Amino acid sequence: MIGRVALYAANTVIDRLDWRECIRPYDKPKTLFYYDPPYFHTEDYGFDFVIKQYELLTDAARSIKGKWKPPCTNRNSARDVG
């Protein structure tokens, strides 16, 4: 099992880009996108991520070739937007 994970991880790319810049170059059928936007109602974190951004991100995630994984938290309901 660990050997398979190591093989998969050998091709893993971690990037820190605006989500709109990240999708196009990496979107392939075998790509897994994990996104971690700021939580709803946490504007005091200093991020300019308004409800419209959640809607756009959710729409983009629904139309990509790869797969996407939102964070595992009930507080971040971006997957329910739209």
Residue pairs with C-beta under 8 A, 6 or more apart in sequence:
13 26
15 22
15 26
19 35
19 37
19 57
19 60
20 56
20 60
22 33
23 33
23 60
23 64
26 33
26 66
27 33
27 64
27 65
27 66
28 65
28 66
29 65
29 66
30 66
31 64
31 65
31 66
31 67
32 66
32 67
32 68
32 69
33 61
33 64
33 66
33 67
33 68
33 69
34 68
34 69
34 71
35 57
35 61
35 68
35 69
35 70
35 71
35 78
36 71
37 49
37 53
37 54
37 57
37 76
37 78
38 45
38 47
38 49
39 45
39 73
39 75
39 76
40 51
40 54
40 75
40 76
40 77
40 78
51 81
54 78
54 81
55 81
55 82
57 78
58 78
58 79
58 81
58 82
59 82
61 68
61 70
62 82
70 76
70 78
70 79
